């Protein structure tokens, strides 16, 4: 029983108490919830202060004057909570119990404030936007939403702040039955926030405050080891704190899981982890940063891919914007042509590509077939406003039909 919030864990401790007549040992609870003994003792202290249990040597027991069923215990536990928040916790636990997936995405979770503008402001200039939207975002979450839009279940691991966005986020995630969300919480840092300026031609400028995305602890990472073990693919980006990402990679290696890395944003440490990567999905700029090869034509792109294989990467999908992608499984390199699109917003297109790619890979496609699908899906993404505004996967057939067998 892992990956619960503090309040959810405390609620389950009370549930276990209603199901036993003896003492629950602190050591046993720590093992059951995959947390430290210190964490369990903090939980026990809070529940004791609420008058919901008795503390005994080495563990806890029911209060002798409390002969309640779990529904009544739950009501007492949440009596200090806002009613909406209590309902959110209960819904989250119930949803996660029934959602199973073969892909785990560890990544950033942001609130995006997207503004459509005529042109980017000059220094000191105030401008008006033509359209604005508040959206769920972050590269990791965008990938998860793209998977869901392609009818593929996914486990998403992220971290948010206990701030003004908290209840909105929790309700949003509870409403999506294909996402098993493991959301850790920070009491010190806010939820990640991105201000996205989108020009009329689809070009963008983004300002990001990483907030809680950079505050994962190693204890939190080790608590999801079972979920990593159960997944086939582990998808990563570089928007979280590096030590957390490296810990995920080490656990994935332990169980020989397939690690998919979108190397955004580029950091030099990426070079050290390439031998662990099953599939790398760099864009042109990132491939140049990693290989030191200027990609200006087909031959230089192929050379960059060859170097990535030499550096230890098993499979490479080099994304080339409207030109499509160049894909290699280590044995052959194929060019996947792009699909025509009316450009509206370029933000989130790479995330949509990666999410669709994962959905097809876990569905059994080879990397070439999956990449062709992902290119068509990316063409749909770029026609929509908002990085996380992912189109339904069945619309890809329209791109296939529009192409009539002929790509750009």
RADA-V467324 format. One record per residue. N is the residue number from 1. PSI is psi as a letter, one per 20 degrees, with the letter a starting at -180 (999 if undefined). OMEGA is omega in degrees with one decimal (* if undefined). D_LAST is the distance of its C-alpha to the last C-alpha in whole Angstrom. Layout:
N | PSI | OMEGA | D_LAST
N | PSI | OMEGA | D_LAST
This chain:
1 | n | -171.6 | 50
2 | r | 166.4 | 48
3 | k | 174.8 | 45
4 | q | 171.4 | 48
5 | r | 179.4 | 48
6 | g | -178.6 | 52
7 | h | 178.4 | 53
8 | g | 179.3 | 51
9 | g | 179.3 | 53
10 | h | 177.9 | 56
11 | g | 179.3 | 56
12 | h | 174.7 | 56
13 | g | 177.9 | 59
14 | h | 179.0 | 61
15 | g | 178.1 | 59
16 | h | 178.5 | 61
17 | h | -179.2 | 64
18 | i | -176.4 | 64
19 | j | -179.7 | 64
20 | q | 177.6 | 66
21 | i | -177.1 | 70
22 | b | -179.1 | 70
23 | p | 171.2 | 69
24 | p | -177.6 | 65
25 | q | 179.2 | 65
26 | g | 180.0 | 63
27 | g | 179.6 | 62
28 | g | -179.7 | 61
29 | g | 179.0 | 59
30 | g | 178.7 | 57
31 | g | -177.7 | 56
32 | h | -177.1 | 55
33 | j | 177.7 | 53
34 | l | 175.6 | 52
35 | r | -179.5 | 53
36 | r | 175.4 | 56
37 | h | 178.2 | 59
38 | g | 179.7 | 59
39 | g | 179.3 | 57
40 | h | 179.2 | 59
41 | h | 175.4 | 62
42 | h | 176.7 | 60
43 | g | -178.2 | 59
44 | g | 179.4 | 63
45 | g | -179.9 | 64
46 | g | -179.2 | 62
47 | h | 176.7 | 63
48 | g | 178.6 | 67
49 | h | 177.1 | 67
50 | i | 178.7 | 66
51 | k | -173.5 | 68
52 | i | 178.8 | 66
53 | r | 173.6 | 68
54 | p | 177.4 | 70
55 | p | 177.5 | 70
56 | r | -178.8 | 72
57 | o | 176.5 | 72
58 | i | -178.2 | 69
59 | b | -175.7 | 67
60 | r | 174.3 | 67
61 | r | 177.3 | 69
62 | q | 168.6 | 69
63 | p | -175.1 | 72
64 | h | -179.6 | 75
65 | j | 179.2 | 75
66 | n | 177.5 | 71
67 | m | -173.5 | 71
68 | q | 171.9 | 68
69 | r | -172.6 | 65
70 | h | 179.0 | 61
71 | g | 178.9 | 60
72 | h | 176.5 | 63
73 | g | 179.9 | 63
74 | g | 179.2 | 59
75 | g | 179.1 | 60
76 | h | -179.5 | 63
77 | g | -175.5 | 60
78 | j | -175.3 | 58
79 | h | 178.2 | 61
80 | i | -177.2 | 60
81 | q | 166.0 | 56
82 | p | -176.1 | 55
83 | g | 179.5 | 54
84 | g | -179.7 | 50
85 | h | 177.9 | 50
86 | g | 179.1 | 52
87 | h | 178.8 | 50
88 | g | -179.7 | 47
89 | g | -178.7 | 49
90 | g | -179.6 | 50
91 | h | -178.9 | 46
92 | g | 179.8 | 44
93 | g | -178.0 | 47
94 | g | -178.7 | 47
95 | g | -176.1 | 43
96 | h | 179.1 | 42
97 | h | -172.9 | 45
98 | i | -178.3 | 43
99 | p | 179.7 | 39
100 | q | -179.9 | 38
101 | r | 177.5 | 35
102 | j | 179.1 | 34
103 | p | 173.3 | 32
104 | p | 176.6 | 33
105 | p | 173.2 | 32
106 | o | -175.3 | 34
107 | a | -174.5 | 32
108 | q | 175.5 | 33
109 | p | -179.2 | 34
110 | r | 160.3 | 34
111 | p | 179.6 | 35
112 | p | 169.0 | 32
113 | o | -174.7 | 33
114 | p | -178.4 | 30
115 | p | 176.4 | 30
116 | p | -175.1 | 28
117 | r | 177.7 | 29
118 | g | 179.4 | 28
119 | q | -179.3 | 28
120 | q | -178.6 | 30
121 | q | 172.4 | 33
122 | r | -179.2 | 35
123 | p | 178.0 | 38
124 | i | -175.9 | 41
125 | p | 172.1 | 39
126 | p | -180.0 | 39
127 | r | 178.0 | 36
128 | q | 176.2 | 36
129 | q | 179.2 | 33
130 | i | -178.4 | 31
131 | q | 177.7 | 31
132 | q | 179.5 | 32
133 | q | 167.8 | 32
134 | p | -176.9 | 34
135 | q | 167.4 | 32
136 | p | -178.5 | 32
137 | b | -171.7 | 30
138 | q | -174.4 | 30
139 | g | -179.6 | 27
140 | g | -178.8 | 29
141 | h | 177.8 | 30
142 | g | 177.7 | 26
143 | g | 179.4 | 25
144 | g | 179.9 | 28
145 | h | 176.8 | 27
146 | h | 176.7 | 24
147 | g | -179.9 | 25
148 | g | 178.3 | 28
149 | h | 176.1 | 25
150 | k | 172.8 | 24
151 | k | 179.1 | 27
152 | p | 179.3 | 28
153 | q | -176.3 | 32
154 | q | 170.4 | 32
155 | p | 179.7 | 35
156 | p | 178.1 | 34
157 | p | 179.9 | 37
158 | a | 179.3 | 37
159 | p | -179.0 | 40
160 | r | 176.5 | 41
161 | q | 174.1 | 44
162 | m | -172.3 | 47
163 | a | -175.7 | 46
164 | i | 179.9 | 45
165 | i | -168.4 | 42
166 | g | -176.0 | 44
167 | h | 177.8 | 44
168 | g | -179.3 | 41
169 | g | -178.1 | 39
170 | g | 179.4 | 42
171 | g | 179.9 | 41
172 | g | -178.2 | 38
173 | h | 178.4 | 37
174 | h | -177.5 | 40
175 | i | -177.1 | 38
176 | o | -171.2 | 35
177 | i | -179.7 | 37
178 | i | 178.5 | 34
179 | o | 168.3 | 34
180 | o | -174.0 | 37
181 | p | 173.9 | 38
182 | n | -172.5 | 40
183 | o | 174.4 | 41
184 | r | -174.1 | 43
185 | q | 175.8 | 45
186 | p | 175.4 | 46
187 | i | -175.2 | 49
188 | h | -176.4 | 49
189 | q | -179.5 | 45
190 | r | 171.0 | 43
191 | q | 177.3 | 40
192 | q | -176.7 | 37
193 | p | 178.3 | 36
194 | p | 171.9 | 33
195 | o | -174.5 | 32
196 | o | 176.2 | 29
197 | p | -177.1 | 28
198 | o | 179.9 | 25
199 | r | -176.1 | 24
200 | h | -179.8 | 23
201 | j | 177.6 | 19
202 | i | 177.2 | 19
203 | q | -172.1 | 21
204 | q | 167.4 | 24
205 | p | -174.0 | 27
206 | p | 174.4 | 29
207 | p | -174.0 | 32
208 | p | 165.9 | 34
209 | o | -174.1 | 37
210 | h | 177.8 | 37
211 | c | -174.8 | 40
212 | i | 179.6 | 41
213 | h | -177.7 | 38
214 | j | -172.4 | 40
215 | k | 176.1 | 43
216 | p | 174.7 | 43
217 | q | 178.0 | 46
218 | h | 176.9 | 46
219 | g | 178.1 | 48
220 | g | 179.7 | 46
221 | g | -179.0 | 43
222 | h | -179.4 | 46
223 | i | -179.7 | 46
224 | j | -178.6 | 43
225 | h | -178.9 | 44
226 | g | 179.0 | 44
227 | h | 176.8 | 41
228 | g | 179.8 | 39
229 | h | -175.3 | 41
230 | i | -177.3 | 40
231 | q | 173.4 | 36
232 | g | -179.5 | 34
233 | p | 173.5 | 31
234 | o | -176.1 | 32
235 | p | -176.6 | 29
236 | q | 166.1 | 30
237 | a | -176.7 | 29
238 | k | -179.2 | 31
239 | i | 176.4 | 32
240 | r | 179.9 | 36
241 | p | -170.0 | 39
242 | g | -176.9 | 38
243 | h | 178.2 | 42
244 | g | 179.3 | 40
245 | g | 179.0 | 37
246 | h | 178.4 | 39
247 | h | 175.9 | 41
248 | g | -178.9 | 39
249 | g | -179.8 | 37
250 | g | 178.4 | 41
251 | g | 179.5 | 41
252 | g | 177.2 | 38
253 | g | -178.9 | 39
254 | h | -177.2 | 43
255 | j | 177.3 | 41
256 | l | 178.0 | 38
257 | q | -177.7 | 36
258 | o | -177.4 | 32
259 | p | 176.7 | 31
260 | p | -176.3 | 27
261 | p | 166.4 | 27
262 | o | -170.2 | 25
263 | l | -178.1 | 27
264 | p | -9.8 | 27
265 | q | -178.7 | 28
266 | p | 170.5 | 29
267 | q | -176.1 | 33
268 | h | -177.6 | 34
269 | i | 177.1 | 36
270 | h | -177.7 | 32
271 | h | -177.0 | 33
272 | h | -174.4 | 36
273 | i | -176.8 | 35
274 | h | 179.8 | 32
275 | i | 179.9 | 34
276 | i | -168.5 | 34
277 | p | 175.7 | 31
278 | g | -178.5 | 29
279 | p | 177.5 | 25
280 | p | -177.9 | 24
281 | m | -179.9 | 21
282 | q | 166.4 | 21
283 | a | -175.6 | 19
284 | g | -177.1 | 18
285 | g | -178.5 | 22
286 | h | 177.4 | 24
287 | h | 177.7 | 23
288 | g | 179.9 | 24
289 | h | -177.3 | 27
290 | g | -172.7 | 28
291 | i | -174.4 | 27
292 | k | 175.8 | 28
293 | p | 174.4 | 25
294 | o | -177.1 | 23
295 | o | -176.8 | 20
296 | i | 179.0 | 18
297 | a | -176.7 | 16
298 | g | -176.8 | 15
299 | g | 179.3 | 19
300 | h | 176.2 | 20
301 | g | 178.4 | 18
302 | h | 179.2 | 20
303 | g | 178.6 | 23
304 | g | 179.0 | 23
305 | g | 178.4 | 22
306 | h | 178.5 | 25
307 | h | 178.1 | 27
308 | h | 175.8 | 27
309 | g | 178.2 | 28
310 | h | -179.5 | 31
311 | i | 172.3 | 32
312 | i | -178.4 | 32
313 | p | -178.2 | 29
314 | g | -178.2 | 28
315 | q | -179.2 | 24
316 | p | 168.7 | 22
317 | o | 179.9 | 18
318 | o | -177.8 | 17
319 | p | -173.2 | 15
320 | k | 177.7 | 13
321 | c | -174.8 | 12
322 | i | 178.3 | 8
323 | i | 178.8 | 7
324 | c | -177.5 | 9
325 | q | 171.4 | 12
326 | p | -168.4 | 14
327 | p | 179.1 | 17
328 | p | 173.8 | 20
329 | j | -179.4 | 23
330 | i | 179.4 | 26
331 | h | 179.6 | 26
332 | q | 177.8 | 22
333 | p | 179.4 | 19
334 | q | 174.2 | 15
335 | p | 176.0 | 12
336 | o | -176.7 | 10
337 | q | 179.0 | 6
338 | r | 178.5 | 6
339 | q | -179.0 | 6
340 | q | 179.4 | 6
341 | q | 171.9 | 10
342 | o | -171.8 | 13
343 | p | 176.1 | 15
344 | g | -176.4 | 18
345 | p | -177.5 | 20
346 | i | -178.6 | 18
347 | p | 177.5 | 21
348 | i | -177.2 | 21
349 | g | 177.6 | 18
350 | h | 177.9 | 19
351 | g | 176.9 | 22
352 | g | 178.0 | 20
353 | g | -176.7 | 17
354 | h | 178.6 | 21
355 | g | 178.3 | 23
356 | h | 178.3 | 20
357 | g | 179.0 | 20
358 | g | -179.1 | 24
359 | g | -179.3 | 24
360 | h | 178.8 | 22
361 | g | -179.8 | 24
362 | h | 176.0 | 28
363 | i | 174.8 | 27
364 | i | 178.9 | 27
365 | q | 169.3 | 23
366 | r | -172.8 | 22
367 | h | 180.0 | 20
368 | g | 178.7 | 17
369 | g | 179.5 | 17
370 | h | -179.9 | 18
371 | h | 176.7 | 15
372 | g | 177.1 | 13
373 | g | -177.6 | 15
374 | h | 176.7 | 15
375 | g | 178.1 | 11
376 | h | 179.7 | 11
377 | h | 178.1 | 15
378 | h | 177.3 | 14
379 | h | 174.1 | 12
380 | g | -177.7 | 15
381 | g | -174.0 | 17
382 | i | 179.9 | 16
383 | i | -177.2 | 16
384 | q | 179.4 | 20
385 | p | 179.1 | 23
386 | p | -174.6 | 25
387 | h | -176.4 | 24
388 | j | -178.2 | 26
389 | m | -170.5 | 25
390 | p | 178.2 | 23
391 | q | 176.2 | 21
392 | q | -175.3 | 22
393 | h | -177.0 | 21
394 | i | 179.0 | 21
395 | i | 177.5 | 18
396 | h | 179.8 | 16
397 | h | 177.4 | 16
398 | g | 178.1 | 15
399 | h | 177.8 | 12
400 | g | -178.7 | 12
401 | g | 179.5 | 13
402 | h | -179.3 | 11
403 | h | -179.7 | 8
404 | k | 178.9 | 11
405 | i | -179.9 | 10
406 | o | 178.9 | 7
407 | r | 175.1 | 4
408 | 999 | * | 0
